[in-house]
Amino acid sequence: MAKRYNEPIQLKLSPARKPESFIWRGRRYQISGVIRRWKMNGNWWEQQSQRFFALITATRQGSSGQYEIFYEFGRRQWYLRSIYD
Amino acid sequence: MTDAGFVHLHVHSNFSFKDATPHPHELIKAAAFYEMPAVALTDHTTLAGALRFYQAAQGSGVRPIIGTELELDSGHHLTLLAENVNGYSNLCRLLTELHLSQPNQLPQANLEIIHRFSSNLICLSGCAHSQLSQDLRENKHQEAKQFLQHLHESFPTSLYVELENPLLKETPALLNGLAKLAGELNLPIVATNNVHMLRRTDHAVRDMLTCMGENITIYQQHARRHPNGERFFKGPKGMSKLFADFPDAIQNTLQIAERCNLILPLGEYRFPYFTLPAGQTAESYLRELCEQGAKQRYGHINRQVRERMEHELKIIADLGFCEYFLVVWDIVNFAKREGIRCAGRGSAADSLVAYLLYITPVDPIAHELLFERFLNPERKGMPDIDLDFDSNRRDEVLAYVYNKYSTNKVAMVGTVNTISARSALREVAKAMSLPKQEINRLARFLPHISADRMEEAIDNLPELHGQFPKGEPWDSLLKFCQAMSDFPRHLSVHLGGVVISREALTDLVPLQWSAKGVVISQYDKDDIEALGLVKMDLLGLRILSAVDDTLRALQQDGVKLNLDDLPLNDPATYALLRSTKTVGLFQLESPGMRELLGKLQPTEFDDIIANISLMRPGPMQANMVAPFVRRRHGEEEVLYIHPSLEPILKSTYGVIIYQEQVLQVASTLAGFTLGQADMLRRFMTHDRSPEEIVGLEGAFVKGAMAKDVPEEVARQTFKQLAAFAAYGFNKAHAATFGLTGYYTAYLKAHYPAYFLTALLNNQPMGFYPPRVILHEARLQGILIHPIDINASQQDYCVEAGGIRIGLRALAGLNDQHIEDICAARMQCPFTSFHDFMWRVSLPERAVQNLINIGAFNRMAPIATLRAELASYYERGQTHPNGQFTLAIPMQEPKQPSQRRPVNLVERIQAELELTGLYISAHPLLLYRQDLQQLGAVDSHLLRTFQDGERVRVAGIIISRQTPPTKSKQRVIFLTIEDELGLIDVSVFPRTQQKYAQLAMGCALLMIDGVVRRTGPESISVNAEHLFDLRRISRINNQIT
């Protein structure tokens, strides 16, 4: 099961441009791995831009979880889409 | 192997019809940009774009790989690539088999068919829509394995598991599954990107095309719509990154590219095999036929004919075209034998051999037609002979060709229909869910142009001003239309092109069904020619059917005419042409042509040739017409730049009109051979750099000076030639068309009722609709007999010197209805409406139409019959044919009470609605009283007006034209018709600013303007103000 959020996050990249951590609701999550990446186009007729998705594993305070995050090219903003149980 | 580490092997062009955006040549360009050693084209079940793809690759450094993406009977995809020419032939055969065995269906393949044609083909297991991917998605590992094993049997050394990474959520798992499966079966993997676009930014256009193709709106989901824009032409780096976990898949693209080495046999001629009589060669038999023809055509073969014939035969033999001529002769000979009217058109009439073989009807010696214009010994190109046949009997000719040259060696040539401005507008708007009414409004005034010129048209055409709103969604609509300009839309059958091959056609050409149910090549005429195959245009020409019908009807009435025996100097024929009453004449009826005939006043056959040649965009743009006419009438001095040119240009008053004259001038003045002269003409026809022109001029001047022509004269002549070469018209073509035009003029001058009847029976053709032809008959004093239930035949026919309108002209009557009426009438004529109803079973609507058109007028008034009819159908009774359920009473129904008789307005309305004709009277008669009050003159009176006088006229628009003009400005040429004749009207740009919408969209006009007289019979009106006549009439009636 996944819970939807679609809330902005701040993603920090490593010098090698790999995702390192993200901050959501003021809390930092350490990214431990990227499970898969994919891209989806928004509805071009509604001027929606392309989105880049990633399913990642991240830890906070010792507990690990799967998070779906995405980058919206139009807004140049990262979002937390879902958290998987 | 080059540094470029990847080759795209699964690529769609826009020949995947509404599924992909790149033009084939753009794919080659993109591959060259990325320094790829090769690139494949794999359109959906077609090779339609393959030849142009292959040709674009020549000299580019990119090796073209030709393949296709098949759809299996399970709906899944599979990719095939040709290793070599054998593989290519197998692709052609496979595609042909799939298409021809599944008419009216999406062609699907099964593994058995694929197996039969698998040799020298490389198989990639397919994209994300493959059977394999589907099985893996559904965790059917075993089924996936079995599928691969089946394929492996057909492709033991050439099967690759295709990996595609479009960056979808499911992709990583799928790629791992596919790679694992390949490993288990020890099969190689290969990376593709299933390319549908050149750039990522083309995604929306591709998506729009998909919606159009699937007939859905952009708001609807569909499996063929890609969720992202990743299936574009990525570079090697991008692809390597995508497949970082599968480096072999990248490496193997290069391995496959190395294996594919297709060299198509372009540039070799493949003439059909012609069965020769024993002991003959193609050359000797052709000579024999020409000798026979010469004796028949000329009686005695004089030196001039002999020399010309020898000259042509030698060139034909040297170029290896004897068999080609024999095949054309064979087809024409069949038509002659069967009495099918036929005539060669185009530059073939420049050939004496073609004339002697009865392929063309015009004597090239008498008309100074030059063989080198048709077949140039210095430029080996496929000869092009187009043949016109009586269109009613063209199918007999085609059947003969199929039988004689074997069905598997003959097909109709396909043609690629592209997306135009109008089709783009309608389809894009539909996909965008824009209201249909709006789209009709926008499309109404949109001219027939390519979609990329829409914006220009909207900016420049006054009738479009304010039609296209600014902002969304209109801006997007326009953007999409322009982006898909000239994209292939579908294949259809070429008008007359037939390809005849020496070997089985499918060795080189894939075939399919056209929508009309004809087998066509997937290649168009240019592709066919590039493959060295013979393409002939066997065209159906309706005017030949009309001529034939006229002669047969005359013969039935005791007049036997042979067109070949007609004198070409018949005074009545030229008088008709000079009168400009030429509606219905082949090539001589358009408004522009009528005006020119009026100015030129032809008196001999050469004048007709000149007329036809001058009334072309080229001569009109080059301003050849005015000096020609002035000089003809002695209003301007005829000058020749050099005395040696007088014999060449005398017939055209010193003006270069014909392409043949360009050749003669270059030959006479500069000593060029006619072959070289034709090369010069062709060279001048295309845009050339100043350096190239200078080089040519040098050779021309040098040649001329060697013949003692002064340098200044040589240079001036060269300039004239350069200016006119591109605009000159082929005299041979004009002469063949002119001859048919003359025949039609002769028939109209002497037997107008017969000729116009035949025209009406062979519609649609020519410039004007049937109602105008019928009205022309009335204007010629021919009585028009209305539709009559006892007198009308199936078609129009001549009756007592008049024209009886046939039953087929009436809407709502089909062939069976007409057959039933005629069969019942054969027994005895109908005596009353009741008698008719008793003996013929027709739907109520059909009887209603017969009543309303007045078919029973000799029996009872329309109003009475209308009332009676209701009583027949209300009773629900029947007659012997069983239309009703109970027997009809033998007594006639009781006469209903008297009704108001039908007036003229209602009659004309009914006639227009039911037949598209005005039978009782011309509709303008209804407005004549108003028009008199408004001071408008009729077309007869107009002829008494002087040049420059102001005038008001009115009529129904029967033609609109916007031909190219010398000034490049658009002039709208209208022809309006009133009850007494035609009036030609010119609407110049200034007037268009205010009235373009009326000129382009209104049916009935009143026009204020200035009379323009350009010749004794040439009169027109320059429009200044245009009015909607119906509106004006309403207002006038309210006032009075």
Interface residues (C-beta under 8 A of the other chain):
Chain A: R36 R37 W38 K39 M40 N41 W44 W45 Q50 F53
Chain B: L167 L168 K169 T171 P172 A173 H203 A204 D207 I218 H226 P227 N228 G229 E230 M432 S476
